[in-house]
Amino acid sequence: MGKDDPLKVLRERKKAWERTTLKESLKALPERKKAFTTTSFIPVERLYTPLDLPSFDPDRDLAMPGEYPFTRGIHPTMYRRRLWTMRMFAGYGSAEDTNARFKYLIAHGETGLSVAFDMPTLYGYDTSDAEAEGEFGTCGVAVSSLRDMELLFRGIDVGTISTSMTINSPAAVLWAMYLVNAENRKIPWTKLRGTIQNDILKEYQAQKEWIFPPEPSMRLVVDTFEFGVKKVPQWNTISISGYHIREAGATAAQELAFTLRNGIEYVKWGLERGLGIDEFAPRLSFFFNSHNDLFEEIAKYRAARRIWAREMRETFGARNPRSWWLRFHTQTAGVSLTKQQPLNNIVRTTVQALAAVLGGTQSLHTNSYDEAYQVPHEDAARIALRTQQILAYESGVANTIDPLGGSYFLEWLTDYMEDEAYRYFDRIDALGGVVPAIRKGFFQQEIANSAYRYQKEVDDRERTIVGVNDYVEADEAEKVEPLRVTKESFNRQIARLRAIRKARNARKWERALAALRTAAEGTENLMPRIVDAVRAEATLGEICDTLREVFGTWEEPLLY
């Protein structure tokens, strides 16, 4: 027997098992349904064995933690050295309102800040603009001026805490406000740590919060890369985001493929600017969703690390191992939360957070159970933070590295995710790259098709959503205390903007915006001009309006 092919022996044993033990079991008790799939429609077989991994090479495909291709994690000791950053996404109302929430979360154990901005801010408008009417502070904090940024971080040491800002089209402007705030507090930019999301490609593909056309938007992104390398070396100038792609309805494989292909596109634009790959690649970061299917999500993260390491080293010739690292933040799936029976969302969030940790995330936000219909209430946000702390300190999952590595099912699923990503890369490249594919509506259509398929399965009760299409009870939403943005906060914000415009040096303000307009008409890096405009107390809306005049705005193609 020792001379026999082990796979041949296993194949025969499996067939014998199917003829006897399995057959007898199915006769007595049939399986629950004819077919099992992941959340993303991937068929799941009854059993996985080495037969499903015929070309699996542990040295090549797994390696050791902290070693290329980083399937098992980018750090040799992972959470045994340091736990992931517990970074709760927060923002509502005015800067003062959100500053109080930040301090509350820090007092309860949060280890990094994450700023949610309201809709006008995301679109580059001031609270006082006509386009902003009725949207103040309802889905995030309103930041229209440097004064707002100062109040947002009042009493918080930005020189020691890491700050993430979920801002995209106007990311360069909000980052400039953060930098000038630190400058005014005598904190060197070299000490600042954090991330601006700044991922404009996924806006065109999924989230739809753009301002300018793709080409000038990409110019702004690369301007931040170049400026960050020279001036703010510890800052991640982009968080390449699959989160919103997944929230829009993409499958896990589409999230993986579109996110990494966007990352490759940013690298290409950086190289075309003349930046060296090892200058800016170490500061590229990623942001992934964590949905309900535990194994699918873990496989996605492992495949992402492997693909990115290969592309950075083999395709782009990066030599610094930090350039090969895929460092990522994870947020649990907002789209999975239900208004019905909202306390069930605590369980969903726990499963999703567990997947992120087992998948090796560097940073994590856990959604609050009431987020299906409002900005989180204080108590709900605390429970979400406690979920992370219980996983970190009580569950044991942070005690060893990649504890599920070597599972036949997980390794098969990791390979499947990797293969699917490369198939999408080929399709995108055949369309001419990411920007041409956006203009042709490719990403938008793929995501829409997947969203439709998922919702149809829910509507047809082929997929169970507890409390929504099965195990239904009376709606529990009315039991949750609502969080409301006050009229006083809005009035305070408007008064602050009026005071800023009245008191600032009008001549300095005019010169700064004129210099920004001239620079935008040319080819120079816009970050220094944006910083100067912030120093001159130009507001977010005024700076973005100046750029709108030069770049124009964007409308996406219609899909039929």
Backbone torsions as a table, in degrees:
resi	resn	phi	psi	omega
1	MET	NA	-32.5	-179.4
2	GLY	-62.6	-24.3	-178.9
3	LYS	-87.1	-11.7	-177.9
4	ASP	-72.5	153.5	174.0
5	ASP	-64.3	120.0	-177.4
6	PRO	-57.2	-36.7	179.8
7	LEU	-69.0	-35.1	177.3
8	LYS	-65.2	-42.8	178.2
9	VAL	-62.0	-44.4	-179.5
10	LEU	-64.6	-39.5	179.5
11	ARG	-60.5	-42.6	179.5
12	GLU	-67.6	-38.6	178.5
13	ARG	-65.8	-38.4	179.7
14	LYS	-66.3	-41.6	178.3
15	LYS	-62.9	-40.5	178.7
16	ALA	-64.6	-40.3	177.5
17	TRP	-61.3	-42.9	-179.7
18	GLU	-64.9	-36.2	-178.2
19	ARG	-74.2	-27.7	-172.6
20	THR	-113.4	-83.7	-173.3
21	THR	-55.8	-50.5	-177.4
22	LEU	-66.1	-46.6	-177.5
23	LYS	-59.2	-44.1	-179.9
24	GLU	-65.2	-38.9	179.4
25	SER	-65.2	-45.0	-178.7
26	LEU	-66.3	-32.1	178.8
27	LYS	-67.2	-38.2	-179.0
28	ALA	-80.3	-34.9	-175.2
29	LEU	-148.6	94.1	-178.6
30	PRO	-62.0	157.8	177.6
31	GLU	-69.2	160.2	-171.9
32	ARG	-63.6	-33.3	-179.2
33	LYS	-152.6	167.8	-173.9
34	LYS	-72.7	-35.4	-175.9
35	ALA	-137.5	141.4	176.6
36	PHE	-115.8	137.6	178.2
37	THR	-137.5	164.5	171.5
38	THR	-76.8	176.4	174.7
39	THR	-56.0	-30.3	-176.8
40	SER	-98.7	22.5	172.5
41	PHE	74.8	13.2	178.0
42	ILE	-77.6	123.8	178.5
43	PRO	-61.5	136.2	179.8
44	VAL	-114.0	122.5	-179.5
45	GLU	-76.9	164.5	-178.7
46	ARG	-64.3	-39.2	-173.2
47	LEU	-147.5	142.0	175.3
48	TYR	-120.0	137.9	-178.6
49	THR	-139.3	178.0	174.9
50	PRO	-56.5	-18.9	177.2
51	LEU	-63.0	-24.4	179.2
52	ASP	-85.4	-2.2	-179.5
53	LEU	-129.0	58.8	-172.9
54	PRO	-64.0	-27.8	-178.3
55	SER	-110.2	14.7	-177.0
56	PHE	-68.3	127.7	178.4
57	ASP	-123.8	106.2	-177.4
58	PRO	-55.8	-37.9	-180.0
59	ASP	-65.4	-40.9	-177.3
60	ARG	-82.3	-44.9	-170.1
61	ASP	-90.2	-28.0	179.2
62	LEU	-105.9	-54.1	-174.0
63	ALA	56.0	-157.6	-179.5
64	MET	-110.1	153.6	177.4
65	PRO	-56.1	138.7	-179.5
66	GLY	81.7	3.8	179.5
67	GLU	-125.0	147.1	178.5
68	TYR	-52.7	134.5	8.9
69	PRO	-95.8	19.4	171.8
70	PHE	67.0	24.5	176.0
71	THR	-55.7	-37.1	-174.7
72	ARG	-93.2	3.7	178.0
73	GLY	129.8	152.2	-176.0
74	ILE	-85.3	-16.0	-179.6
75	HIS	-112.2	140.9	-177.4
76	PRO	-60.6	-30.8	-177.9
77	THR	-115.4	-1.5	178.2
78	MET	43.9	-125.4	-171.1
79	TYR	-78.1	-6.9	173.5
80	ARG	-68.7	-24.8	178.2
81	ARG	-88.3	-51.3	-178.4
82	ARG	-153.8	133.9	177.7
83	LEU	-68.1	161.9	174.4
84	TRP	-60.7	156.7	175.9
85	THR	-73.5	127.0	177.9
86	MET	-91.9	99.3	-168.9
87	ARG	-119.3	95.9	-176.3
88	MET	-84.5	125.2	179.1
89	PHE	-67.7	123.6	-174.7
90	ALA	-148.4	146.2	175.5
91	GLY	163.5	130.6	173.4
92	TYR	-166.2	154.5	174.6
93	GLY	63.3	-137.9	-177.3
94	SER	-89.5	173.0	176.9
95	ALA	-59.3	-37.8	179.3
96	GLU	-64.0	-41.5	179.6
97	ASP	-60.5	-47.0	-175.8
98	THR	-73.9	-32.6	175.1
99	ASN	-58.4	-40.5	177.6
100	ALA	-65.2	-39.8	178.2
101	ARG	-65.3	-41.7	177.4
102	PHE	-57.3	-47.4	-178.0
103	LYS	-65.2	-35.2	176.2
104	TYR	-62.1	-46.7	-178.0
105	LEU	-67.3	-40.9	177.5
106	ILE	-61.0	-42.0	179.6
107	ALA	-63.4	-25.2	-179.1
108	HIS	-99.7	12.2	170.5
109	GLY	109.3	4.4	175.9
110	GLU	-64.0	142.1	-176.1
111	THR	-114.3	1.5	175.8
112	GLY	-159.5	148.1	-177.8
113	LEU	-94.8	149.0	176.9
114	SER	-141.4	120.1	-170.9
115	VAL	-100.3	125.9	170.3
116	ALA	-99.8	128.2	-179.3
117	PHE	-103.7	153.5	179.6
118	ASP	-76.7	170.9	-172.8
119	MET	-61.8	-44.4	177.1
120	PRO	-57.5	-42.2	178.8
121	THR	-62.2	-42.7	180.0
122	LEU	-61.5	-28.9	179.4
123	TYR	-97.6	5.4	176.0
124	GLY	78.2	32.7	177.6
125	TYR	-115.8	151.4	172.0
126	ASP	-81.3	156.9	178.2
127	THR	-57.1	-30.6	-177.0
128	SER	-82.4	-8.0	-179.4
129	ASP	-71.2	149.4	-179.1
130	ALA	-60.2	-35.0	-178.4
131	GLU	-66.8	-17.6	-176.1
132	ALA	-92.0	-2.8	-172.9
133	GLU	-57.5	129.1	176.9
134	GLY	83.2	-0.5	-174.9
135	GLU	-113.5	5.8	-175.7
136	PHE	-60.2	120.1	168.6
137	GLY	63.2	13.4	-172.7
138	THR	-83.1	-25.9	178.3
139	CYS	-126.2	15.9	-179.4
140	GLY	166.4	-175.9	-177.3
141	VAL	-87.0	144.5	175.6
142	ALA	-87.2	121.4	175.6
143	VAL	-127.7	103.1	-177.6
144	SER	-107.7	-12.3	-172.5
145	SER	-151.7	167.9	174.4
146	LEU	-59.1	-36.7	179.7
147	ARG	-62.1	-39.4	176.0
148	ASP	-60.5	-43.9	-179.7
149	MET	-62.9	-39.3	178.3
150	GLU	-62.6	-42.9	179.9
151	LEU	-70.4	-33.1	-180.0
152	LEU	-59.9	-36.1	-176.7
153	PHE	-112.3	20.1	178.4
154	ARG	-62.2	128.3	179.0
155	GLY	78.8	7.5	179.0
156	ILE	-117.8	129.2	-177.5
157	ASP	-80.4	96.9	-178.8
158	VAL	-72.2	-8.6	175.8
159	GLY	-79.3	-15.3	-178.4
160	THR	-118.5	-24.7	-178.1
161	ILE	-98.2	146.6	178.3
162	SER	-89.1	133.9	-175.8
163	THR	-123.0	128.6	173.8
164	SER	-108.2	136.6	179.3
165	MET	-124.1	116.7	-179.9
166	THR	-84.3	84.7	-178.2
167	ILE	-142.7	141.0	-172.7
168	ASN	-124.5	-79.7	-175.3
169	SER	-58.2	-45.5	176.4
170	PRO	-94.2	27.8	-174.6
171	ALA	-59.2	-40.5	-178.6
172	ALA	-59.9	-35.9	-177.8
173	VAL	-73.1	-45.9	179.6
174	LEU	-65.2	-37.6	177.0
175	TRP	-63.6	-42.4	177.6
176	ALA	-58.9	-40.3	177.7
177	MET	-62.8	-41.0	178.5
178	TYR	-63.2	-42.3	-178.8
179	LEU	-66.4	-44.0	-178.7
180	VAL	-68.6	-35.7	174.1
181	ASN	-58.3	-46.5	178.1
182	ALA	-63.1	-42.7	179.0
183	GLU	-58.1	-44.3	-179.8
184	ASN	-67.5	-21.8	177.0
185	ARG	-95.4	10.2	177.2
186	LYS	65.1	29.1	177.0
187	ILE	-99.9	119.7	-178.2
188	PRO	-62.8	141.3	177.7
189	TRP	-60.7	-27.6	-179.5
190	THR	-66.4	-17.1	179.1
191	LYS	-89.8	-14.5	-172.4
192	LEU	-74.3	135.8	177.8
193	ARG	-127.6	137.7	177.9
194	GLY	161.4	-162.6	-172.7
195	THR	-149.0	137.4	161.7
196	ILE	-106.1	138.2	-177.7
197	GLN	-63.5	-58.4	164.4
198	ASN	59.8	20.9	-175.9
199	ASP	-99.4	90.2	-174.7
200	ILE	-77.2	-27.0	-177.0
201	LEU	-63.0	-41.9	-179.9
202	LYS	-70.2	-19.1	174.5
203	GLU	-65.4	-45.2	178.3
204	TYR	-66.6	-30.3	-176.1
205	GLN	-82.8	-33.5	-167.0
206	ALA	-143.6	-53.7	-167.8
207	GLN	-83.9	-27.0	171.3
208	LYS	72.9	20.0	178.4
209	GLU	-105.6	67.9	178.2
210	TRP	-105.9	168.9	171.3
211	ILE	-122.7	-59.0	-170.8
212	PHE	-98.1	167.1	173.1
213	PRO	-62.8	166.1	-173.8
214	PRO	-58.7	-43.9	-172.9
215	GLU	-65.8	-50.5	175.9
216	PRO	-66.1	-28.9	175.8
217	SER	-64.8	-42.8	177.8
218	MET	-65.7	-34.2	175.3
219	ARG	-59.0	-45.0	178.8
220	LEU	-61.6	-40.7	179.0
221	VAL	-60.4	-48.0	-178.4
222	VAL	-68.2	-31.7	173.9
223	ASP	-57.7	-40.5	179.1
224	THR	-68.5	-37.6	175.8
225	PHE	-55.2	-53.2	-174.4
226	GLU	-64.0	-43.6	-179.6
227	PHE	-66.2	-41.1	-179.6
228	GLY	-63.7	-42.3	178.8
229	VAL	-57.3	-39.4	-174.7
230	LYS	-86.2	-34.2	-168.3
231	LYS	-116.6	-30.1	-173.8
232	VAL	-132.6	70.3	-166.2
233	PRO	-66.3	-20.4	-179.4
234	GLN	-94.2	3.2	-175.4
235	TRP	-93.6	137.1	172.0
236	ASN	-85.7	110.2	-173.4
237	THR	-84.2	3.5	171.3
238	ILE	-156.4	146.7	169.0
239	SER	-123.6	98.1	-173.6
240	ILE	-71.5	116.5	-158.2
241	SER	-110.9	117.3	168.3
242	GLY	-90.8	-11.8	-173.4
243	TYR	-56.3	-50.5	-174.5
244	HIS	-74.3	-27.2	173.8
245	ILE	-62.7	-44.2	178.9
246	ARG	-68.8	-40.5	179.6
247	GLU	-61.6	-29.7	-179.9
248	ALA	-76.5	-9.7	176.0
249	GLY	123.3	3.1	179.9
250	ALA	-67.0	156.1	171.2
251	THR	-77.1	170.2	176.9
252	ALA	-61.1	-40.9	-179.9
253	ALA	-66.4	-39.0	177.1
254	GLN	-66.8	-41.9	176.3
255	GLU	-56.6	-47.9	179.4
256	LEU	-60.0	-51.9	-174.0
257	ALA	-66.3	-47.3	-176.3
258	PHE	-67.6	-38.3	179.8
259	THR	-64.5	-49.4	-177.8
260	LEU	-68.7	-35.3	177.9
261	ARG	-68.9	-34.3	172.2
262	ASN	-61.9	-42.5	177.8
263	GLY	-59.0	-42.9	177.3
264	ILE	-61.6	-38.8	179.2
265	GLU	-64.0	-41.7	177.5
266	TYR	-63.2	-39.4	177.8
267	VAL	-60.7	-44.5	179.8
268	LYS	-60.3	-42.7	179.2
269	TRP	-66.7	-37.7	176.7
270	GLY	-63.5	-41.7	178.3
271	LEU	-65.9	-38.8	177.8
272	GLU	-64.0	-29.2	176.2
273	ARG	-69.6	-20.1	-178.3
274	GLY	105.2	5.5	176.7
275	LEU	-75.5	145.3	174.4
276	GLY	-78.4	142.7	-176.2
277	ILE	-56.1	-40.3	-178.0
278	ASP	-81.6	-3.6	172.7
279	GLU	-76.2	-45.4	-171.2
280	PHE	-113.3	-20.8	-177.8
281	ALA	-61.1	-35.7	179.3
282	PRO	-63.2	-17.3	-179.5
283	ARG	-101.2	6.1	173.1
284	LEU	-79.1	132.0	177.6
285	SER	-128.0	169.1	-175.3
286	PHE	-130.0	163.4	-176.6
287	PHE	-143.9	115.4	-176.3
288	PHE	-117.3	156.4	172.6
289	ASN	-83.5	153.9	168.5
290	SER	-127.3	110.5	-175.2
291	HIS	-97.3	-164.8	-168.2
292	ASN	-79.2	-25.7	-174.4
293	ASP	-83.1	103.6	-171.1
294	LEU	-54.0	-53.4	-174.2
295	PHE	-71.2	-36.6	178.7
296	GLU	-61.2	-42.4	-179.2
297	GLU	-67.9	-44.1	179.0
298	ILE	-60.4	-44.4	179.3
299	ALA	-61.0	-38.8	179.7
300	LYS	-59.9	-46.4	-178.5
301	TYR	-66.0	-40.4	-179.0
302	ARG	-66.4	-42.4	177.8
303	ALA	-64.5	-38.5	-179.4
304	ALA	-60.0	-45.2	179.4
305	ARG	-61.2	-42.8	-176.1
306	ARG	-66.7	-44.5	-179.3
307	ILE	-64.7	-47.4	-176.6
308	TRP	-62.5	-43.0	179.0
309	ALA	-59.8	-44.2	-179.9
310	ARG	-63.4	-45.8	-177.7
311	GLU	-65.5	-41.3	-179.3
312	MET	-66.6	-41.9	-176.5
313	ARG	-80.8	-47.7	-171.8
314	GLU	-86.4	-41.4	-176.6
315	THR	-82.5	-43.9	-174.4
316	PHE	-103.3	-3.7	172.9
317	GLY	71.6	24.2	177.5
318	ALA	-63.7	139.5	-178.8
319	ARG	-112.2	-20.3	176.9
320	ASN	-79.6	119.7	-179.8
321	PRO	-54.1	-28.1	178.2
322	ARG	-66.2	-25.8	175.7
323	SER	-68.9	-22.4	-178.8
324	TRP	-84.0	-17.1	-174.7
325	TRP	-72.0	133.8	166.1
326	LEU	-99.0	103.8	178.0
327	ARG	-98.2	131.9	-174.2
328	PHE	-143.2	149.1	169.7
329	HIS	-99.2	148.6	178.0
330	THR	-125.7	142.0	169.9
331	GLN	-126.1	137.6	177.5
332	THR	-65.1	159.9	-166.1
333	ALA	-77.8	105.8	176.5
334	GLY	-61.2	-35.9	-177.8
335	VAL	-66.4	-18.2	-179.3
336	SER	-84.1	-13.3	-176.1
337	LEU	-75.9	146.9	-176.8
338	THR	-120.8	142.6	173.9
339	LYS	-71.0	-33.3	176.8
340	GLN	-71.6	137.8	179.0
341	GLN	44.6	61.9	-170.4
342	PRO	-61.2	-25.9	179.7
343	LEU	-66.1	-20.8	173.7
344	ASN	-60.8	-24.5	-178.6
345	ASN	-65.2	-23.2	176.3
346	ILE	-62.9	-40.7	179.3
347	VAL	-68.1	-45.0	178.8
348	ARG	-57.7	-46.6	-178.6
349	THR	-62.6	-36.6	179.4
350	THR	-64.7	-44.9	178.2
351	VAL	-61.6	-43.4	-178.5
352	GLN	-66.8	-40.5	177.2
353	ALA	-64.7	-38.8	177.3
354	LEU	-60.6	-41.4	178.0
355	ALA	-61.7	-42.3	-179.9
356	ALA	-62.4	-42.3	-179.3
357	VAL	-69.0	-46.1	178.1
358	LEU	-64.8	-24.2	177.3
359	GLY	-85.9	-5.8	172.2
360	GLY	91.3	31.7	-179.8
361	THR	-65.6	152.7	176.1
362	GLN	-93.5	-16.7	-174.0
363	SER	-156.4	147.5	-172.6
364	LEU	-146.9	135.4	167.4
365	HIS	-116.0	131.6	175.3
366	THR	-107.1	126.9	-178.7
367	ASN	-68.3	152.1	176.7
368	SER	-86.6	152.5	-173.0
369	TYR	-66.6	-19.1	-177.3
370	ASP	-96.8	8.4	-173.6
371	GLU	-74.4	-5.8	177.9
372	ALA	-68.2	-16.3	-175.8
373	TYR	-144.4	3.2	179.3
374	GLN	-164.7	163.7	167.4
375	VAL	-60.8	136.1	-172.0
376	PRO	-57.5	138.6	171.7
377	HIS	-75.2	157.1	-176.3
378	GLU	-55.0	-45.9	-177.9
379	ASP	-65.4	-40.2	179.2
380	ALA	-65.6	-39.2	178.3
381	ALA	-64.0	-37.4	179.2
382	ARG	-66.1	-41.4	177.7
383	ILE	-61.8	-40.1	179.2
384	ALA	-63.0	-40.7	176.7
385	LEU	-66.9	-41.4	179.0
386	ARG	-62.5	-30.7	176.7
387	THR	-57.8	-45.8	177.4
388	GLN	-63.5	-42.4	-176.8
389	GLN	-65.9	-37.1	177.3
390	ILE	-66.3	-41.8	175.6
391	LEU	-60.5	-42.1	-175.7
392	ALA	-69.2	-41.2	-168.1
393	TYR	-109.7	-15.2	-175.1
394	GLU	-120.3	-24.9	-170.2
395	SER	-83.8	-23.4	-177.0
396	GLY	85.6	-2.8	-175.2
397	VAL	-73.5	-14.9	178.8
398	ALA	-94.4	8.4	-174.8
399	ASN	-83.7	-25.4	-178.7
400	THR	-135.4	163.9	-172.5
401	ILE	-94.8	131.4	176.1
402	ASP	45.6	59.8	-172.9
403	PRO	-62.8	-20.6	179.9
404	LEU	-95.8	-1.8	178.7
405	GLY	-59.3	134.6	-177.1
406	GLY	98.1	-12.4	173.6
407	SER	-61.4	129.3	-178.5
408	TYR	-58.4	-43.2	-179.9
409	PHE	-65.2	-47.5	-177.3
410	LEU	-63.9	-42.1	-179.9
411	GLU	-67.0	-37.9	176.1
412	TRP	-62.7	-43.8	-177.5
413	LEU	-68.9	-36.2	175.5
414	THR	-61.4	-45.7	177.3
415	ASP	-61.9	-40.7	-180.0
416	TYR	-61.3	-45.8	179.2
417	MET	-60.4	-42.8	179.9
418	GLU	-62.3	-45.8	179.9
419	ASP	-62.8	-41.3	178.9
420	GLU	-63.4	-38.7	179.3
421	ALA	-62.4	-44.3	-179.3
422	TYR	-68.7	-31.0	174.9
423	ARG	-64.5	-39.6	176.3
424	TYR	-68.4	-38.6	176.4
425	PHE	-54.2	-45.5	-178.6
426	ASP	-62.2	-41.0	-179.2
427	ARG	-67.2	-40.0	179.5
428	ILE	-66.7	-43.6	179.1
429	ASP	-63.4	-35.0	178.6
430	ALA	-65.6	-24.2	177.7
431	LEU	-87.1	-2.3	177.7
432	GLY	105.3	2.8	-179.1
433	GLY	114.0	-176.2	-171.6
434	VAL	-68.5	-49.7	-176.6
435	VAL	-63.8	-46.8	174.7
436	PRO	-59.4	-36.6	178.9
437	ALA	-67.1	-35.7	174.9
438	ILE	-63.1	-46.0	-178.4
439	ARG	-62.9	-29.0	178.7
440	LYS	-87.6	-3.6	177.9
441	GLY	77.9	18.3	-175.1
442	PHE	-63.3	-53.7	-177.2
443	PHE	-62.4	-44.0	-177.1
444	GLN	-59.8	-41.7	-178.3
445	GLN	-70.6	-42.0	178.6
446	GLU	-60.2	-44.6	-179.8
447	ILE	-66.5	-43.4	-179.9
448	ALA	-61.2	-40.6	179.8
449	ASN	-63.5	-42.4	179.9
450	SER	-68.0	-40.6	178.5
451	ALA	-61.8	-42.0	179.8
452	TYR	-63.6	-44.1	-178.2
453	ARG	-62.2	-43.6	-180.0
454	TYR	-63.0	-47.5	-177.5
455	GLN	-65.7	-35.7	177.6
456	LYS	-63.0	-39.9	177.7
457	GLU	-63.9	-37.8	176.4
458	VAL	-66.7	-46.7	-178.2
459	ASP	-63.2	-35.2	-179.7
460	ASP	-85.8	2.0	179.6
461	ARG	61.7	26.4	170.8
462	GLU	-79.2	-19.2	179.8
463	ARG	-127.8	125.1	-176.7
464	THR	-87.5	127.7	169.5
465	ILE	-117.3	109.1	-172.2
466	VAL	-61.4	127.4	179.5
467	GLY	88.6	-9.2	-178.5
468	VAL	-109.7	-56.1	178.2
469	ASN	-119.3	6.8	173.9
470	ASP	-158.6	157.5	-176.8
471	TYR	53.0	43.8	-173.9
472	VAL	-82.4	137.8	175.4
473	GLU	-132.0	-177.4	175.7
474	ALA	-60.7	143.6	-179.0
475	ASP	-60.3	129.2	-177.9
476	GLU	-98.8	3.2	-172.3
477	ALA	-59.3	-34.5	-175.8
478	GLU	-67.0	-12.8	179.2
479	LYS	-79.9	-11.2	-176.7
480	VAL	-93.0	129.8	-179.3
481	GLU	-70.7	124.6	-177.2
482	PRO	-76.4	152.1	173.8
483	LEU	-108.2	123.6	-175.1
484	ARG	-120.3	140.0	174.3
485	VAL	-79.0	131.4	-173.4
486	THR	-87.4	153.8	175.4
487	LYS	-63.1	-33.3	179.5
488	GLU	-61.8	-39.5	178.2
489	SER	-62.3	-44.0	179.3
490	PHE	-63.0	-47.7	-178.9
491	ASN	-61.6	-38.1	178.5
492	ARG	-64.0	-40.1	179.5
493	GLN	-64.7	-45.1	179.8
494	ILE	-63.7	-42.9	179.5
495	ALA	-62.9	-38.4	179.4
496	ARG	-64.2	-42.7	179.1
497	LEU	-63.3	-41.7	178.4
498	ARG	-62.1	-42.2	-179.0
499	ALA	-65.3	-40.5	179.3
500	ILE	-61.7	-46.9	-177.2
501	ARG	-66.5	-30.5	-179.7
502	LYS	-77.6	-37.0	-170.8
503	ALA	-91.6	-21.8	-173.5
504	ARG	-69.0	162.7	177.3
505	ASN	-76.6	103.9	-173.1
506	ALA	-61.4	-37.5	-178.3
507	ARG	-67.7	-43.7	177.8
508	LYS	-62.4	-41.4	179.0
509	TRP	-61.6	-46.7	179.9
510	GLU	-62.2	-43.7	-179.4
511	ARG	-63.6	-40.6	-178.1
512	ALA	-64.7	-43.4	-179.9
513	LEU	-70.8	-34.4	176.9
514	ALA	-65.9	-40.2	177.9
515	ALA	-65.5	-37.6	177.4
516	LEU	-64.9	-42.4	179.8
517	ARG	-62.6	-44.3	179.3
518	THR	-62.3	-42.7	179.5
519	ALA	-64.7	-39.3	179.3
520	ALA	-65.2	-31.4	178.0
521	GLU	-73.2	-17.4	178.4
522	GLY	-103.1	-142.8	-175.3
523	THR	-127.8	2.5	-175.5
524	GLU	-71.5	161.3	176.3
525	ASN	-63.5	127.4	-174.0
526	LEU	-84.2	-14.8	-175.5
527	MET	-58.4	-46.4	179.3
528	PRO	-59.4	-36.8	179.7
529	ARG	-70.1	-37.1	177.7
530	ILE	-66.9	-41.6	177.0
531	VAL	-60.3	-44.0	178.3
532	ASP	-61.8	-39.4	178.6
533	ALA	-64.3	-39.7	176.6
534	VAL	-64.4	-42.5	177.2
535	ARG	-60.1	-32.2	179.1
536	ALA	-83.0	6.8	177.4
537	GLU	67.5	27.9	168.2
538	ALA	-68.0	143.0	-178.7
539	THR	-85.5	168.7	177.6
540	LEU	-56.1	-49.6	-178.1
541	GLY	-61.6	-39.1	-179.6
542	GLU	-67.0	-40.6	178.7
543	ILE	-67.2	-46.0	-179.3
544	CYS	-67.4	-34.7	176.4
545	ASP	-63.6	-38.6	176.7
546	THR	-60.1	-43.7	179.1
547	LEU	-71.8	-34.0	175.9
548	ARG	-60.1	-38.8	-179.6
549	GLU	-61.6	-32.4	-178.2
550	VAL	-90.6	-46.4	-172.4
551	PHE	-87.6	-25.4	-171.1
552	GLY	79.3	-174.1	178.3
553	THR	-121.7	177.9	-170.8
554	TRP	-126.5	138.8	169.6
555	GLU	-124.5	132.6	-176.4
556	GLU	-79.1	159.5	177.9
557	PRO	-68.3	148.4	176.8
558	LEU	-76.5	142.6	177.2
559	LEU	-109.9	141.1	-179.4
560	TYR	-123.1	NA	NA
